[in-house]
Amino acid sequence: MLLGILNAQAASATGSPFFVSVGNSGDLTTSSDGTSWTLQTSGFSTTTIRCVSYGDGLYVAGGGSGKVSTSPDGINWTARTSNLGASEDVFGVAYNDALYVAAGGQFNTSSGLSSSPDGITWTARTSGFGSNRVLGLGAGNGLFVAVGDSGTVTTSTDGTSWTSRTSGFGSGRVQAGAYGDSLYVVGGADGKVSTSPDGTTWTLRTTGFGSTQIQAAAYGDGLFVIGGESGRLETSPNGITWTSRTSATSNNINGLTR
């Protein structure tokens, strides 16, 4: 099962312009062109990897049992201590303004969120999600956006203090977030997408997902990408109009980043 995809276009300045995909059984693969993929050793053993992100020359992957692993090149990975509980999965990682954030939780029980200045040492924070899990993180323009169960969306400028927002999802799950071209995009239950220019005011948009859940979102090279159950994938140049694409997998896509 494919759970996350990263294309670190920004890494080209450091000589590592890789796509990174992550999934079940500790699977982690890399590609320089998005076509040919190479399996790497992730350090997760057989634990599911649920998300991956990139910032300041470092890839960060997160997954089951609160695990986090980092890599300077997408190939060599080192396990880190996330300070999320062993029963809390890491569902989202993001980087913004010299800070990494990892977040997740346990269903109907707890949420967890940690931040790190270097991806190595992590400090537990309060997410504002209560017993709802954080299921996705996005970042851009000085703002982190966290999304999760029960339509919960919160934002933070420092990764420490979080403010609740009205997402338009009602009680539906919000599971994906991305930022690009001065626009925040989140997606989740029933194929819903909501966009915001500032992270405060959100507008629902129409996708072709129907009742299929959106579980991943990313932005890169002038394009937003959303992915979800059964390998569904769509792209949009503006976050408003979406076009169906072929993902080459029928498994769930649970994470995307660019």
N, C-alpha and C positions, 0 to 999 in steps of 0.2 A: 504494500500500500504506500503510495506516494503522499507524504504529509507536508513537505515544504520545499520551496524552490527559491534560491537566491541567485541573482546575477549581480555581482559586485563590479559594475561598470566603473565605479569610482576607484576601484583597486588598480586600474590600469596604470596609475601613476606610480604604483609600487611594484609593478611587474606581475600582478596576479589578477588578471581580468577573468575570473571564473564564475560560471554558474555553479551553484551548489544545491543539490537536492537531498532531502532527508526523509526518512520514513520508518516503517516498522522494523523490528529486529535489529536496531542500531544501524540500519542502512544509511550510508552517506556517499553520494557520488558527485563528481565534478566534471565540468565541461567548459572548454574555451569558446565553443561556438553554439551550444545548445542542441547539438545534433549527436555528437559522439560523447559518451559518458564513461567515466572510469570510477570503479568502486574504491573507496578509501577506508582506512581504519579510523572509526570515529571516537573510540574510547567509551562508547555507550554499551558495549557488549551486545546483549539481545534486547536491551531496553528501547522502547519506541522513542524516536526523536520527532518532536512535534513542530519545531520552528527553527528558523535560522535567520541571522541578520549580519550586517557588516557595517563597520564604522572605524575610522581612524586607524586603518591598517590591520584590523582584527575582525575575523569571523567569530560569531558567537552562536552556538546551537543549544537548544534546550529541549527537555523531554520528560519522560516518566520518572517518578520517584525524586522529583526536585533536582534532577541532574542538569548541569551546564558544562559545556566543553568549549574551548577556544582554540583558534588556529590563526597564525599570521599569514598562511598561504593557501588555506583550504585543503591541504593535504596532511599536514602533521597536526594532530589534535591533542589537547591536554585537558583532563577532567578538572573542574573547579568546584568549590563548595558554594552553592547559591544562597544558602540560608532560607530556602523554602523547605517546608517539612517533607519528610520522606514519603508521606502519603499524598503530597500535592504535586501534580504534574505541572511542568512549565509549558504553557501554551503560547507564550509570546515573548519575543525579545526585540529590543529596539535601541537605536543609538541616536543621540541628539546633543549638540553643544557639549562635547567632552564628557558625556555620561551615558553609560549603558543601563538599561532597565530590563529585568526579567520578571515575568508575572504568570500566575496560574491559580491553582487551587484544587480542592476536592469537592466533587458534586454534592450540593445541598449541605455542605459542611463548613467549608472555609475558603477564603481567598488568600493568596500570598503574593508579595511583591518585594523585590530587592533591587538595589541600585549599586553601580560600581563605576569608579572613575577610570578603571583600567581593564575591566573584564576578568580580573583575577581575584580581588577582594570585594566581597558583596556584603551589603548592609540591608537588613530587613526594614521595610517601610510599611505604612498603613495605606491601603489602596482606596478605601472608601466603599468597597464592594460588599462588606459584611460577609455573609455566608455564601454570596454569589461568586462563582469563579470568574477570574479574568481570563478570557479566551483569546484575546488578541491585543497587539500593541502596534501603534503607528507613531511616527515622529516626523516633524518638519517645521521650519520657520520658528524655532524656539519653543515648540509645544509638543508634549507627549499626549497621545490619545489612547486610552485603555477602553476595551469593550468586553462585554461578557454576558452572563446569564441574565434573564429577566429584563432585557432591553437596556441594561446598564451601560452608560458611557460616562467616563470621567476624563478630565484633562489636567495637565500639570505643566508648569514652566520649569520646574526644578527636579522632578522625579520624586519629590518628598511630600509635598502638599497637593492633594487632588480635589477637584471640584466636579460635582455631578452635573450632567447636562441632560436635556430632553432629546432623545434620539429619533423619536417617531416610530420605534419598533414595538411600542407597547410592552407586553410581557414576553415577546419573542426574543430568542437568543441573538446577540450580536457577536460575531466571531472573527471578523477580519477588519483590518484598518490599514490605510496607506495615505501618503501625502505626496503631491506633486503639482507643479504649475499653479501654486497658490491655492490649492484645493485639498481638503481632507475628504476621504471616501471611506465609509464603513459598510460592511455587508453582513448578512446573516440569514435568519429563518425566513422561509417562504420566498426565497430569491430576492429579498429586499436589499436595496442599496440606498444609503442616505449620504448627502454631501454637505459640506460646510466650508465657507471661505475663511472662517476664523476659529473653528472648533467650538463655538458657542451656539450658533443658530444652524439647525440642520433641516434639509429638505429631502423628502423621499423621492427616489427615481425608479423608473421601470426597467427591468432587465428581462432577458428571455429565459431565466431560470425557472419560472413558474413556481411550483411548490418546493423545488430542489433547494437545499440549503447551501448558501455561500459560506465557505470556510477559509478563504484566503483572498488577499488583495495586495497589489503591488503597483508601483509606478516606475517607469523608466523610458528614456528616449521618446518622450512626448506621448506615452501611452499608459493608460491604466489597465491592469489585468486583474480579473477576479476568477477564482476557481472554487470547486466544491465537490459535492457528492457525485459519484459515478463518473469522475473525470471531466465534469462539465467545466468549460473555460470560455470566458468572453473578454473582449477588449473594448476600450473606449478612448477616444482622443480628448474627451472633456469631462468624463465622469457622468454624463447625462445620457448619451446615446450609446448603446451597447451592441456588439456584434459577436455572434457565436463563432468559436474556433474549435479546431480539432486538437486535443491535448495529447493524443497517442497513448492514453491510459484510460481504462474503465474503472480504476480504483479511485477512491476519494482523494482529492487534493485539499490538504488541510493547512497549507502554509505557502505563501509566496512573498518574495521581496526582490527588489531590483537595485 
